[in-house]
Amino acid sequence: MHGVEHVMPVTRRPPVVMVEGEGSWLRDGDGRAYLDFVQGWAVNCLGHSPAVIREALAAQAARLINCSPAFYNAPMARLATLVAEASGLDHVFFCNSGAEANEGAIKLARKWGQLRRGGAFEIVTTHGAFHGRTLATMAASGKPAFEPLFEPKATGFVKVPLNDLDAVAAAITERTVGVMLEPIQGEAGVVPATDEFLRGLRDLTRERGVLLILDEIQTGIGRTGRLFGFEHAGVRPDILTLGKGLGGGVPLAALVASGEVSCFEPGDQGGTFNGSPLITAVGCAVFEAVRRPPFLAAVRESGDYLAARLRALSSDLGHGEVRGRGLLLALALTHGDADVVVQAAFARGLLINAPRPDTLRFMPALTVSRDEIDQMLKLLEGCLR
Ligand SMILES: *Cc1c(COP(=O)(O)O)cnc(C)c1O
């Protein structure tokens, strides 16, 4: 593995080099195959190197790769239209990562607070939240491991427990500009905001004149069995952020806002690579694939099947609850160390993830087959026994 010593060691990586992927399978340089139930952290919604993305990349690369964000381009306009129409919101700003989309959401909310709410700037966020790794999105996150890092923190974030509407009501003051949360906290271990909480928040934020900001970077683009997680609760946010599955594996994220809230003026927001035709062309191809029936119905079916099988396995082995929706699922372990299970799974050629020492997370390709789910469960059972 010549050269890896020059890769900045920001995470612990196993001593293998990944060289190719197809669908639910990833292969390393020694030809070992891995059944992938992580998929780049819920990114590769159509699996590894799907034809849809290869073809969109090849066709757009032959036409126009980059013209700078100073100009409109056709895929940018098409994807903005698809996202706006599907979300019921009006304006879309494309960027390169989830953190950048959330950073933009925070800036947009503060700008709106300056213009419309007497300089209000505080954002109420939740304990356990994960919003990204820039200075502001780390401060917005409620991840305990972030607390001692990179002082001084960006200010202006007030934290409340998830699913506690009274706590949110008490935290909103004249300084508050909005409430920001994930419909399901992914990195915290797949912890859902309840539908009643989301509906209560929608009413509360409207009554108090502040914004509802939903981070759907992990839950969006079909992951929960609906195009957007907020559809389950029947609410619509004022600001929405997307990432991960939106590009299906290429770096693409989006900040989406209602017309009333979309108040950036020229110079407030931008970025060199944002909305490039090459990347937004992939976004269009992914978006159209996910929206084409019966894609989402199949995600719901696969998710129900995986959840039921995980529940059965858990009750056989004396483990805990299965949480989540669609193909964003977690199994709570009542004994043993989830990291040890992840290592054992890796040794057997299965990729799963442990967001917490007592939780295993499953986020396969949305196109995962029943046979692949069965294979995963067999390998998992071997590791848990
Ligand atoms: C992954 C994630 C982010 C950060 O996205 P990046 O592309 O890694 O910057 C933000 N919010 C949620 C909910 C995520 O899952």
The ligand as an SDF file (V2000), in Angstrom:
LIG
                    3D

 15 15  0  0  0  0  0  0  0  0999 V2000
  -23.4680   13.4610    6.9190 C   0  0  0  0  0  0  0  0  0  0  0  0
  -24.3250   14.4790    7.5550 C   0  0  0  0  0  0  0  0  0  0  0  0
  -23.9650   15.8410    7.5550 C   0  0  0  0  0  0  0  0  0  0  0  0
  -22.6540   16.3360    6.9980 C   0  0  0  0  0  0  0  0  0  0  0  0
  -22.5120   16.0910    5.6420 O   0  0  0  0  0  0  0  0  0  0  0  0
  -21.0380   16.1480    4.9860 P   0  0  0  0  0  0  0  0  0  0  0  0
  -21.2920   15.9050    3.5300 O   0  0  0  0  0  0  0  0  0  0  0  0
  -20.2290   15.0640    5.6410 O   0  0  0  0  0  0  0  0  0  0  0  0
  -20.4720   17.4800    5.2690 O   0  0  0  0  0  0  0  0  0  0  0  0
  -24.8390   16.7490    8.1240 C   0  0  0  0  0  0  0  0  0  0  0  0
  -26.0050   16.3450    8.6510 N   0  0  0  0  0  0  0  0  0  0  0  0
  -26.3790   15.0680    8.6640 C   0  0  0  0  0  0  0  0  0  0  0  0
  -27.7150   14.6980    9.2350 C   0  0  0  0  0  0  0  0  0  0  0  0
  -25.5590   14.0760    8.1280 C   0  0  0  0  0  0  0  0  0  0  0  0
  -25.9190   12.7960    8.1710 O   0  0  0  0  0  0  0  0  0  0  0  0
  1  2  1  0
  2  3  1  0
  2 14  2  0
  3  4  1  0
  3 10  2  0
  4  5  1  0
  5  6  1  0
  6  7  2  0
  6  8  1  0
  6  9  1  0
 10 11  1  0
 11 12  2  0
 12 13  1  0
 12 14  1  0
 14 15  1  0
M  END
$$$$
